[in-house]
Amino acid sequence: MAEEIRPQIQASEIAEWENKFKQNVSPLVKFDTKGDNGTSFKMYKGSSGIEVEWSGEINLGSDDYIKWKFTILNDVFIDSKFKLDDDTKDLIKKIYDLYITWSKDWSQNLSKLDSEAKQLKENRTKENIIKFSKDRMTKLAGLN
């Protein structure tokens, strides 16, 4: 059986999104560690294609919380217990707004990564791995 090549998420990409969440939504977030190597992103092949999940919880004090989960194929989910006021309403909006940005970015990334993985599978050499990963690595290194 041929080895399946699937896209990989770099630790720097995960850290970048975690920082965006802390800056744009809440620094009180605790990210779930469901992904490979205890990371907060989980990537797997679902029935409709490659899926990425990202989730966590914001502790609002006392017993109040907002648990959230972003997915590419199934949208955003929120489970919560809190008193609805202007602050919590704004927090829910910030979560949703970040989800929109995250889902667009990761949908584009997955398209590129899937294309790279297919090309690599066809001709897996060191030269081709470098060639097909150059743009992504340049971006990750902050050289673009």
Secondary structure, DSSP 8 states (H G I E B T S, - for coil): ----------HHHHHHHHHHHHHHT-TTEEE---SGGG-SEEEEEETTEEEEEEEEEEEEETTEEEEEEEETTTEEEEEEE----HHHHHHHHHHHHHHHHHHHHHHHHHHHHHHHHHHHHHS--HHHHHHHHHHHHHHHTT--
